[in-house]
């Protein structure tokens, strides 16, 4: 869980600066808003305020359908019903909202260095924002994976985050797979729902 919290908190630690790629512009915008919120008096006294800001400023820019599909695996996603897919996406979203809220309570001014953008053949559809996380005593690479939605170059969403080549979705994949083997997709949904209510 500490790894997940460290991975998620880095989504909001970019310094405010102008980027050359729209995916980086998106990250700059949402992180700037969140840093301002985290430095506010409300954030220091009201956990509900932080949760609300994460819900409105960060989560709309995450592609939970793609993230859930990758985490579940193509075979399980394909065999799941429409209601099961909807339930999984909703509970995964709530899980990350809870994890973000807990992680950002630990924010204390850490920074990320953004590396120069490296163009690729699919740069108009998929982009990676490469950074180095600096927590005073340790530095390590963090990559943000983003893609456009509905073919719109100016609309980007995060579908994975990697810390030292370990991805967020893959870190949940083993847990999801194990739960499905025990009690099926419905059992996984029930497990996530129970965890989210704690």
N, C-alpha and C positions, 0 to 999 in steps of 0.2 A: 504493500500500500504506500510506503514511503516513496518508492520509485515512481508510482503513478502520480502521487501528489507533486513530486519534483518535476515530472514531465509536464503536467498540466499547468502548473504555476508559470512556467516559462512562456506560455502563450500571451501573457500580459506584461512582459518585461522589456519590450523593445523600446529604445530611446526614440523620442519624436524627431524624425528627420524625413526628408523627401526621398522616395525610392523611384527607380526607373521603370519598374514593372507593376502592373495593376494588382497582382497578387500581393506584392510587398506594400503597395499603397493601402490595401485593405487591412493588412496586419498593423500597419502604422496607425491607421484611424482607430481601430477597436482597442489597441493597446494604450493609445494615448488617452482615450476616454476612461479606460479602466484604471490607469495609474492615477488620473485625477480623482477618480472616485475613491480609490484606496487611500489616498492622502487626505481625504476629507474628514471632517469631524464626525460625520455620520458613520463612516466606516469603522471608526475606532470605538464607537459606542453601540452599534446596532448591527448584529450579524445579518438580520433580515434585509438590511439595506444592501449589503454586499451581494447576497443571494439574488436580490431583485436586479441589480446591475448586471450580474453575470447572465441572468435569464434574458435580459433585454439587449445587452451590448455584445455578448460573445456567442451564445448558443445559436442565434439565427444565422451565424456565419459558419456553422459546422454542418456538414452533410451527413446527418445521422442515418439516413437510409443506406448510403454507400458504406459508411463505417460499420453499421450493423450487419450488412450483407457480407462484407469481408470477414468480420469477426465470426459470424455464424458458419461461413463456408458456402461455396456455391451450391453444393448438393443439398444441404439442409435448407438453405434459403429457397431453393426451387421447389422443394417438397412441402414447405410450410404453406398454410392457407393464408389468404389475404388478411384475415383477422389476427392470425398468429404473427405475421410480419408487422402489422400495425402495433400489436401489443409489445413486441420485442423492441421496435424503434422507440416507442413511448417510454418503456422502462429503462432502456439504455440511455436515453436522453436524461431521465431523472437521476440515474446513477452518476452520470458525469456532472450534472448540476450539483449534486451533493458533494462529489469529490472536489470539484472546483471550489465550492464554498469553503470546505475544510482546508484546502491547500492555500487559498488566498488569505486565510487568517494568519498564515505564517510569513506573509510578504514583509520584507524589511529592507527594501531598496536595492535588491540584486539587479544586475544589468546583463544585457545580451549584446554582443558585438555581431553586427550583421555583415556577412561576407558578400563580396561583389556577386551580382546575379550572373549565372551562367546560362546562356540561351541554349535551347534544345530544339530539335525538329518539331516537337509538339508544344512549343512555348505558348501558342495561342489557345491551348486546351488544358495543359497540365503544367504546373510549375512547382519548383521546390525552393523554399526560402531557407537558406543555410545560415546558421548562426553559431556562435560560441557562447555558452553560458558561463558567466563569471560570478562565482559566489565567494570571492575573496581568496579562499584557500584552495579552490579547485576550479578547473576550466574543462569543459567537455562540449563536443558538438551536438547541436540539436537541429534537426531538419523538419520543416513544416511542409507537408504535402497538400497541395491545393489543386482544384480543378474548376473549370467553368461549369455553369449549369445552363442547360437548354441552348448550348452553343453560343452563349453571350460572353464575349471576351471580357467585358467589364463586370461580370458577375462571377465572383470566385467564392468557393467554400473549402474549408479544411476537411480532409477526409482521413488524415493520419498525421501523427507526430512521432518522430524517431529521436531517441536519445542514445547516443553512441551506438547507432545502428539497431537499436531495439525499438520496435514500434508499439504504439499504444494499442492498436487493434490486435496485434499478435499476442500482446501480454494478456488480453482478455480471452483470446481464442481457445487456449487450453482449458480455462475455467468453463467456458460455454460448452465446449465439446464434452467435457467430463459430465456436466449436468445433464446434457441431452441423452447421453448413454444411460444415465441412471433413471431419468423420468420423462424423457422426450422434450419436445419444444414447449409444451404446456407447463411441464415441470420447471423448465428454465425460466419461463415468464413468471411463474409463481415465486421462484427463488429470488429473482430480481425485485419483484414487487415487495416481498417481505423485507429484503435488505434495504430497500428505499424508504420503508416506513419507520426504520429504526432511528 
